[in-house]
Amino acid sequence: MEVFFPKKSSDGFTLIELMVVIAVLAITVMVAVPSMR
C-alpha cells in the first residue's frame, strides 16, 4: 500500500486507503452473506 499511497495523514490512513478498505469489506460482505443462507 505504501507504494501506491506514499502520503500518510496524521492518523495513518489516507482517504483513498479508507475508501479502498470500505469497498473491500463491502464486497466481502456481499459475497459472504448469500453463501451463509
mmCIF entry with sequence, helices, sheets and N, C-alpha, C, O atoms, coordinates in Angstrom:
data_MODEL
# 
_entry.id   MODEL 
# 
_entity.id                         1 
_entity.type                       polymer 
_entity.pdbx_number_of_molecules   1 
# 
_entity_poly.entity_id                      1 
_entity_poly.type                           'polypeptide(L)' 
_entity_poly.nstd_linkage                   no 
_entity_poly.nstd_monomer                   no 
_entity_poly.pdbx_seq_one_letter_code       MEVFFPKKSSDGFTLIELMVVIAVLAITVMVAVPSMR 
_entity_poly.pdbx_seq_one_letter_code_can   MEVFFPKKSSDGFTLIELMVVIAVLAITVMVAVPSMR 
_entity_poly.pdbx_strand_id                 A 
# 
loop_
_entity_poly_seq.entity_id 
_entity_poly_seq.num 
_entity_poly_seq.mon_id 
_entity_poly_seq.hetero 
1 1  MET n 
1 2  GLU n 
1 3  VAL n 
1 4  PHE n 
1 5  PHE n 
1 6  PRO n 
1 7  LYS n 
1 8  LYS n 
1 9  SER n 
1 10 SER n 
1 11 ASP n 
1 12 GLY n 
1 13 PHE n 
1 14 THR n 
1 15 LEU n 
1 16 ILE n 
1 17 GLU n 
1 18 LEU n 
1 19 MET n 
1 20 VAL n 
1 21 VAL n 
1 22 ILE n 
1 23 ALA n 
1 24 VAL n 
1 25 LEU n 
1 26 ALA n 
1 27 ILE n 
1 28 THR n 
1 29 VAL n 
1 30 MET n 
1 31 VAL n 
1 32 ALA n 
1 33 VAL n 
1 34 PRO n 
1 35 SER n 
1 36 MET n 
1 37 ARG n 
# 
_struct_asym.id          A 
_struct_asym.entity_id   1 
# 
_struct_conf.conf_type_id            HELX_P 
_struct_conf.id                      HELX_P1 
_struct_conf.pdbx_PDB_helix_id       AA1 
_struct_conf.beg_label_comp_id       LEU 
_struct_conf.beg_label_asym_id       A 
_struct_conf.beg_label_seq_id        15 
_struct_conf.pdbx_beg_PDB_ins_code   ? 
_struct_conf.end_label_comp_id       MET 
_struct_conf.end_label_asym_id       A 
_struct_conf.end_label_seq_id        36 
_struct_conf.pdbx_end_PDB_ins_code   ? 
_struct_conf.beg_auth_comp_id        LEU 
_struct_conf.beg_auth_asym_id        A 
_struct_conf.beg_auth_seq_id         15 
_struct_conf.end_auth_comp_id        MET 
_struct_conf.end_auth_asym_id        A 
_struct_conf.end_auth_seq_id         36 
_struct_conf.pdbx_PDB_helix_class    1 
_struct_conf.details                 ? 
_struct_conf.pdbx_PDB_helix_length   22 
# 
_struct_conf_type.id          HELX_P 
_struct_conf_type.criteria    ? 
_struct_conf_type.reference   ? 
# 
loop_
_atom_site.group_PDB 
_atom_site.id 
_atom_site.type_symbol 
_atom_site.label_atom_id 
_atom_site.label_alt_id 
_atom_site.label_comp_id 
_atom_site.label_asym_id 
_atom_site.label_entity_id 
_atom_site.label_seq_id 
_atom_site.pdbx_PDB_ins_code 
_atom_site.Cartn_x 
_atom_site.Cartn_y 
_atom_site.Cartn_z 
_atom_site.occupancy 
_atom_site.B_iso_or_equiv 
_atom_site.pdbx_formal_charge 
_atom_site.auth_seq_id 
_atom_site.auth_comp_id 
_atom_site.auth_asym_id 
_atom_site.auth_atom_id 
_atom_site.pdbx_PDB_model_num 
ATOM 1   N N  . MET A 1 1  ? 0.838   -1.204  0.000  1.00 0.00 ? 1  MET A N  1 
ATOM 2   C CA . MET A 1 1  ? 0.000   0.000   0.000  1.00 0.00 ? 1  MET A CA 1 
ATOM 3   C C  . MET A 1 1  ? 0.877   1.261   0.000  1.00 0.00 ? 1  MET A C  1 
ATOM 4   O O  . MET A 1 1  ? 0.494   2.287   -0.561 1.00 0.00 ? 1  MET A O  1 
ATOM 5   N N  . GLU A 1 2  ? 2.051   1.177   0.630  1.00 0.00 ? 2  GLU A N  1 
ATOM 6   C CA . GLU A 1 2  ? 2.916   2.348   0.697  1.00 0.00 ? 2  GLU A CA 1 
ATOM 7   C C  . GLU A 1 2  ? 3.406   2.770   -0.687 1.00 0.00 ? 2  GLU A C  1 
ATOM 8   O O  . GLU A 1 2  ? 3.703   3.942   -0.916 1.00 0.00 ? 2  GLU A O  1 
ATOM 9   N N  . VAL A 1 3  ? 3.487   1.805   -1.610 1.00 0.00 ? 3  VAL A N  1 
ATOM 10  C CA . VAL A 1 3  ? 3.956   2.128   -2.956 1.00 0.00 ? 3  VAL A CA 1 
ATOM 11  C C  . VAL A 1 3  ? 2.935   2.995   -3.677 1.00 0.00 ? 3  VAL A C  1 
ATOM 12  O O  . VAL A 1 3  ? 3.298   3.922   -4.401 1.00 0.00 ? 3  VAL A O  1 
ATOM 13  N N  . PHE A 1 4  ? 1.658   2.689   -3.478 1.00 0.00 ? 4  PHE A N  1 
ATOM 14  C CA . PHE A 1 4  ? 0.594   3.410   -4.163 1.00 0.00 ? 4  PHE A CA 1 
ATOM 15  C C  . PHE A 1 4  ? 0.166   4.658   -3.392 1.00 0.00 ? 4  PHE A C  1 
ATOM 16  O O  . PHE A 1 4  ? -0.289  5.633   -3.990 1.00 0.00 ? 4  PHE A O  1 
ATOM 17  N N  . PHE A 1 5  ? 0.312   4.629   -2.059 1.00 0.00 ? 5  PHE A N  1 
ATOM 18  C CA . PHE A 1 5  ? -0.109  5.749   -1.228 1.00 0.00 ? 5  PHE A CA 1 
ATOM 19  C C  . PHE A 1 5  ? 1.033   6.171   -0.305 1.00 0.00 ? 5  PHE A C  1 
ATOM 20  O O  . PHE A 1 5  ? 1.004   5.885   0.892  1.00 0.00 ? 5  PHE A O  1 
ATOM 21  N N  . PRO A 1 6  ? 2.043   6.853   -0.863 1.00 0.00 ? 6  PRO A N  1 
ATOM 22  C CA . PRO A 1 6  ? 3.192   7.240   -0.041 1.00 0.00 ? 6  PRO A CA 1 
ATOM 23  C C  . PRO A 1 6  ? 2.856   8.320   0.978  1.00 0.00 ? 6  PRO A C  1 
ATOM 24  O O  . PRO A 1 6  ? 3.506   8.415   2.019  1.00 0.00 ? 6  PRO A O  1 
ATOM 25  N N  . LYS A 1 7  ? 1.843   9.136   0.685  1.00 0.00 ? 7  LYS A N  1 
ATOM 26  C CA . LYS A 1 7  ? 1.490   10.226  1.593  1.00 0.00 ? 7  LYS A CA 1 
ATOM 27  C C  . LYS A 1 7  ? 0.571   9.711   2.690  1.00 0.00 ? 7  LYS A C  1 
ATOM 28  O O  . LYS A 1 7  ? -0.474  9.121   2.416  1.00 0.00 ? 7  LYS A O  1 
ATOM 29  N N  . LYS A 1 8  ? 0.970   9.940   3.926  1.00 0.00 ? 8  LYS A N  1 
ATOM 30  C CA . LYS A 1 8  ? 0.177   9.484   5.069  1.00 0.00 ? 8  LYS A CA 1 
ATOM 31  C C  . LYS A 1 8  ? -0.316  10.687  5.861  1.00 0.00 ? 8  LYS A C  1 
ATOM 32  O O  . LYS A 1 8  ? 0.411   11.661  6.058  1.00 0.00 ? 8  LYS A O  1 
ATOM 33  N N  . SER A 1 9  ? -1.560  10.603  6.310  1.00 0.00 ? 9  SER A N  1 
ATOM 34  C CA . SER A 1 9  ? -2.079  11.637  7.193  1.00 0.00 ? 9  SER A CA 1 
ATOM 35  C C  . SER A 1 9  ? -1.694  11.319  8.631  1.00 0.00 ? 9  SER A C  1 
ATOM 36  O O  . SER A 1 9  ? -1.059  10.295  8.886  1.00 0.00 ? 9  SER A O  1 
ATOM 37  N N  . SER A 1 10 ? -2.068  12.175  9.571  1.00 0.00 ? 10 SER A N  1 
ATOM 38  C CA . SER A 1 10 ? -1.634  12.016  10.956 1.00 0.00 ? 10 SER A CA 1 
ATOM 39  C C  . SER A 1 10 ? -2.165  10.732  11.581 1.00 0.00 ? 10 SER A C  1 
ATOM 40  O O  . SER A 1 10 ? -1.521  10.154  12.457 1.00 0.00 ? 10 SER A O  1 
ATOM 41  N N  . ASP A 1 11 ? -3.348  10.279  11.131 1.00 0.00 ? 11 ASP A N  1 
ATOM 42  C CA . ASP A 1 11 ? -3.931  9.076   11.733 1.00 0.00 ? 11 ASP A CA 1 
ATOM 43  C C  . ASP A 1 11 ? -3.458  7.802   11.029 1.00 0.00 ? 11 ASP A C  1 
ATOM 44  O O  . ASP A 1 11 ? -3.874  6.708   11.408 1.00 0.00 ? 11 ASP A O  1 
ATOM 45  N N  . GLY A 1 12 ? -2.601  7.920   10.014 1.00 0.00 ? 12 GLY A N  1 
ATOM 46  C CA . GLY A 1 12 ? -2.015  6.753   9.375  1.00 0.00 ? 12 GLY A CA 1 
ATOM 47  C C  . GLY A 1 12 ? -2.794  6.239   8.178  1.00 0.00 ? 12 GLY A C  1 
ATOM 48  O O  . GLY A 1 12 ? -2.354  5.304   7.509  1.00 0.00 ? 12 GLY A O  1 
ATOM 49  N N  . PHE A 1 13 ? -3.940  6.833   7.900  1.00 0.00 ? 13 PHE A N  1 
ATOM 50  C CA . PHE A 1 13 ? -4.723  6.410   6.745  1.00 0.00 ? 13 PHE A CA 1 
ATOM 51  C C  . PHE A 1 13 ? -5.062  7.606   5.869  1.00 0.00 ? 13 PHE A C  1 
ATOM 52  O O  . PHE A 1 13 ? -5.450  8.663   6.367  1.00 0.00 ? 13 PHE A O  1 
ATOM 53  N N  . THR A 1 14 ? -4.912  7.430   4.556  1.00 0.00 ? 14 THR A N  1 
ATOM 54  C CA . THR A 1 14 ? -5.384  8.454   3.631  1.00 0.00 ? 14 THR A CA 1 
ATOM 55  C C  . THR A 1 14 ? -6.844  8.184   3.317  1.00 0.00 ? 14 THR A C  1 
ATOM 56  O O  . THR A 1 14 ? -7.348  7.095   3.592  1.00 0.00 ? 14 THR A O  1 
ATOM 57  N N  . LEU A 1 15 ? -7.522  9.158   2.749  1.00 0.00 ? 15 LEU A N  1 
ATOM 58  C CA . LEU A 1 15 ? -8.933  8.987   2.413  1.00 0.00 ? 15 LEU A CA 1 
ATOM 59  C C  . LEU A 1 15 ? -9.098  7.879   1.381  1.00 0.00 ? 15 LEU A C  1 
ATOM 60  O O  . LEU A 1 15 ? -10.060 7.113   1.433  1.00 0.00 ? 15 LEU A O  1 
ATOM 61  N N  . ILE A 1 16 ? -8.152  7.796   0.437  1.00 0.00 ? 16 ILE A N  1 
ATOM 62  C CA . ILE A 1 16 ? -8.234  6.763   -0.603 1.00 0.00 ? 16 ILE A CA 1 
ATOM 63  C C  . ILE A 1 16 ? -8.097  5.383   0.024  1.00 0.00 ? 16 ILE A C  1 
ATOM 64  O O  . ILE A 1 16 ? -8.848  4.470   -0.318 1.00 0.00 ? 16 ILE A O  1 
ATOM 65  N N  . GLU A 1 17 ? -7.147  5.224   0.939  1.00 0.00 ? 17 GLU A N  1 
ATOM 66  C CA . GLU A 1 17 ? -6.975  3.919   1.589  1.00 0.00 ? 17 GLU A CA 1 
ATOM 67  C C  . GLU A 1 17 ? -8.220  3.529   2.356  1.00 0.00 ? 17 GLU A C  1 
ATOM 68  O O  . GLU A 1 17 ? -8.636  2.371   2.334  1.00 0.00 ? 17 GLU A O  1 
ATOM 69  N N  . LEU A 1 18 ? -8.823  4.509   3.041  1.00 0.00 ? 18 LEU A N  1 
ATOM 70  C CA . LEU A 1 18 ? -10.038 4.227   3.806  1.00 0.00 ? 18 LEU A CA 1 
ATOM 71  C C  . LEU A 1 18 ? -11.164 3.783   2.879  1.00 0.00 ? 18 LEU A C  1 
ATOM 72  O O  . LEU A 1 18 ? -11.911 2.860   3.205  1.00 0.00 ? 18 LEU A O  1 
ATOM 73  N N  . MET A 1 19 ? -11.288 4.439   1.721  1.00 0.00 ? 19 MET A N  1 
ATOM 74  C CA . MET A 1 19 ? -12.321 4.071   0.747  1.00 0.00 ? 19 MET A CA 1 
ATOM 75  C C  . MET A 1 19 ? -12.074 2.672   0.197  1.00 0.00 ? 19 MET A C  1 
ATOM 76  O O  . MET A 1 19 ? -13.015 1.906   -0.005 1.00 0.00 ? 19 MET A O  1 
ATOM 77  N N  . VAL A 1 20 ? -10.803 2.338   -0.045 1.00 0.00 ? 20 VAL A N  1 
ATOM 78  C CA . VAL A 1 20 ? -10.462 1.010   -0.553 1.00 0.00 ? 20 VAL A CA 1 
ATOM 79  C C  . VAL A 1 20 ? -10.817 -0.061  0.470  1.00 0.00 ? 20 VAL A C  1 
ATOM 80  O O  . VAL A 1 20 ? -11.378 -1.099  0.122  1.00 0.00 ? 20 VAL A O  1 
ATOM 81  N N  . VAL A 1 21 ? -10.487 0.195   1.735  1.00 0.00 ? 21 VAL A N  1 
ATOM 82  C CA . VAL A 1 21 ? -10.795 -0.776  2.788  1.00 0.00 ? 21 VAL A CA 1 
ATOM 83  C C  . VAL A 1 21 ? -12.296 -0.977  2.905  1.00 0.00 ? 21 VAL A C  1 
ATOM 84  O O  . VAL A 1 21 ? -12.766 -2.109  3.023  1.00 0.00 ? 21 VAL A O  1 
ATOM 85  N N  . ILE A 1 22 ? -13.054 0.119   2.872  1.00 0.00 ? 22 ILE A N  1 
ATOM 86  C CA . ILE A 1 22 ? -14.515 0.019   2.963  1.00 0.00 ? 22 ILE A CA 1 
ATOM 87  C C  . ILE A 1 22 ? -15.071 -0.744  1.768  1.00 0.00 ? 22 ILE A C  1 
ATOM 88  O O  . ILE A 1 22 ? -15.980 -1.559  1.925  1.00 0.00 ? 22 ILE A O  1 
ATOM 89  N N  . ALA A 1 23 ? -14.541 -0.494  0.582  1.00 0.00 ? 23 ALA A N  1 
ATOM 90  C CA . ALA A 1 23 ? -15.016 -1.177  -0.620 1.00 0.00 ? 23 ALA A CA 1 
ATOM 91  C C  . ALA A 1 23 ? -14.743 -2.675  -0.531 1.00 0.00 ? 23 ALA A C  1 
ATOM 92  O O  . ALA A 1 23 ? -15.602 -3.484  -0.881 1.00 0.00 ? 23 ALA A O  1 
ATOM 93  N N  . VAL A 1 24 ? -13.549 -3.051  -0.064 1.00 0.00 ? 24 VAL A N  1 
ATOM 94  C CA . VAL A 1 24 ? -13.207 -4.471  0.067  1.00 0.00 ? 24 VAL A CA 1 
ATOM 95  C C  . VAL A 1 24 ? -14.112 -5.148  1.087  1.00 0.00 ? 24 VAL A C  1 
ATOM 96  O O  . VAL A 1 24 ? -14.595 -6.257  0.860  1.00 0.00 ? 24 VAL A O  1 
ATOM 97  N N  . LEU A 1 25 ? -14.340 -4.477  2.211  1.00 0.00 ? 25 LEU A N  1 
ATOM 98  C CA . LEU A 1 25 ? -15.227 -5.044  3.229  1.00 0.00 ? 25 LEU A CA 1 
ATOM 99  C C  . LEU A 1 25 ? -16.644 -5.188  2.688  1.00 0.00 ? 25 LEU A C  1 
ATOM 100 O O  . LEU A 1 25 ? -17.303 -6.195  2.948  1.00 0.00 ? 25 LEU A O  1 
ATOM 101 N N  . ALA A 1 26 ? -17.117 -4.202  1.944  1.00 0.00 ? 26 ALA A N  1 
ATOM 102 C CA . ALA A 1 26 ? -18.467 -4.263  1.389  1.00 0.00 ? 26 ALA A CA 1 
ATOM 103 C C  . ALA A 1 26 ? -18.603 -5.420  0.413  1.00 0.00 ? 26 ALA A C  1 
ATOM 104 O O  . ALA A 1 26 ? -19.609 -6.130  0.431  1.00 0.00 ? 26 ALA A O  1 
ATOM 105 N N  . ILE A 1 27 ? -17.600 -5.620  -0.444 1.00 0.00 ? 27 ILE A N  1 
ATOM 106 C CA . ILE A 1 27 ? -17.627 -6.732  -1.402 1.00 0.00 ? 27 ILE A CA 1 
ATOM 107 C C  . ILE A 1 27 ? -17.593 -8.062  -0.658 1.00 0.00 ? 27 ILE A C  1 
ATOM 108 O O  . ILE A 1 27 ? -18.316 -8.994  -1.010 1.00 0.00 ? 27 ILE A O  1 
ATOM 109 N N  . THR A 1 28 ? -16.750 -8.147  0.375  1.00 0.00 ? 28 THR A N  1 
ATOM 110 C CA . THR A 1 28 ? -16.665 -9.383  1.160  1.00 0.00 ? 28 THR A CA 1 
ATOM 111 C C  . THR A 1 28 ? -18.000 -9.717  1.799  1.00 0.00 ? 28 THR A C  1 
ATOM 112 O O  . THR A 1 28 ? -18.421 -10.874 1.791  1.00 0.00 ? 28 THR A O  1 
ATOM 113 N N  . VAL A 1 29 ? -18.669 -8.713  2.352  1.00 0.00 ? 29 VAL A N  1 
ATOM 114 C CA . VAL A 1 29 ? -19.973 -8.936  2.984  1.00 0.00 ? 29 VAL A CA 1 
ATOM 115 C C  . VAL A 1 29 ? -20.998 -9.376  1.944  1.00 0.00 ? 29 VAL A C  1 
ATOM 116 O O  . VAL A 1 29 ? -21.772 -10.301 2.190  1.00 0.00 ? 29 VAL A O  1 
ATOM 117 N N  . MET A 1 30 ? -21.010 -8.721  0.788  1.00 0.00 ? 30 MET A N  1 
ATOM 118 C CA . MET A 1 30 ? -21.982 -9.072  -0.255 1.00 0.00 ? 30 MET A CA 1 
ATOM 119 C C  . MET A 1 30 ? -21.769 -10.492 -0.762 1.00 0.00 ? 30 MET A C  1 
ATOM 120 O O  . MET A 1 30 ? -22.725 -11.171 -1.139 1.00 0.00 ? 30 MET A O  1 
ATOM 121 N N  . VAL A 1 31 ? -20.515 -10.941 -0.772 1.00 0.00 ? 31 VAL A N  1 
ATOM 122 C CA . VAL A 1 31 ? -20.224 -12.304 -1.226 1.00 0.00 ? 31 VAL A CA 1 
ATOM 123 C C  . VAL A 1 31 ? -20.543 -13.316 -0.130 1.00 0.00 ? 31 VAL A C  1 
ATOM 124 O O  . VAL A 1 31 ? -21.054 -14.400 -0.410 1.00 0.00 ? 31 VAL A O  1 
ATOM 125 N N  . ALA A 1 32 ? -20.240 -12.958 1.122  1.00 0.00 ? 32 ALA A N  1 
ATOM 126 C CA . ALA A 1 32 ? -20.376 -13.913 2.221  1.00 0.00 ? 32 ALA A CA 1 
ATOM 127 C C  . ALA A 1 32 ? -21.827 -14.109 2.653  1.00 0.00 ? 32 ALA A C  1 
ATOM 128 O O  . ALA A 1 32 ? -22.230 -15.229 2.969  1.00 0.00 ? 32 ALA A O  1 
ATOM 129 N N  . VAL A 1 33 ? -22.613 -13.039 2.671  1.00 0.00 ? 33 VAL A N  1 
ATOM 130 C CA . VAL A 1 33 ? -23.987 -13.130 3.180  1.00 0.00 ? 33 VAL A CA 1 
ATOM 131 C C  . VAL A 1 33 ? -24.841 -14.128 2.393  1.00 0.00 ? 33 VAL A C  1 
ATOM 132 O O  . VAL A 1 33 ? -25.499 -14.962 3.015  1.00 0.00 ? 33 VAL A O  1 
ATOM 133 N N  . PRO A 1 34 ? -24.862 -14.085 1.058  1.00 0.00 ? 34 PRO A N  1 
ATOM 134 C CA . PRO A 1 34 ? -25.685 -15.072 0.332  1.00 0.00 ? 34 PRO A CA 1 
ATOM 135 C C  . PRO A 1 34 ? -25.222 -16.508 0.563  1.00 0.00 ? 34 PRO A C  1 
ATOM 136 O O  . PRO A 1 34 ? -26.047 -17.421 0.568  1.00 0.00 ? 34 PRO A O  1 
ATOM 137 N N  . SER A 1 35 ? -23.920 -16.728 0.754  1.00 0.00 ? 35 SER A N  1 
ATOM 138 C CA . SER A 1 35 ? -23.411 -18.088 0.943  1.00 0.00 ? 35 SER A CA 1 
ATOM 139 C C  . SER A 1 35 ? -23.747 -18.624 2.330  1.00 0.00 ? 35 SER A C  1 
ATOM 140 O O  . SER A 1 35 ? -23.738 -19.836 2.544  1.00 0.00 ? 35 SER A O  1 
ATOM 141 N N  . MET A 1 36 ? -24.044 -17.729 3.278  1.00 0.00 ? 36 MET A N  1 
ATOM 142 C CA . MET A 1 36 ? -24.388 -18.169 4.631  1.00 0.00 ? 36 MET A CA 1 
ATOM 143 C C  . MET A 1 36 ? -25.827 -18.679 4.702  1.00 0.00 ? 36 MET A C  1 
ATOM 144 O O  . MET A 1 36 ? -26.168 -19.499 5.554  1.00 0.00 ? 36 MET A O  1 
ATOM 145 N N  . ARG A 1 37 ? -26.648 -18.189 3.810  1.00 0.00 ? 37 ARG A N  1 
ATOM 146 C CA . ARG A 1 37 ? -28.064 -18.561 3.861  1.00 0.00 ? 37 ARG A CA 1 
ATOM 147 C C  . ARG A 1 37 ? -28.267 -19.982 3.359  1.00 0.00 ? 37 ARG A C  1 
ATOM 148 O O  . ARG A 1 37 ? -29.397 -20.471 3.329  1.00 0.00 ? 37 ARG A O  1 
# 
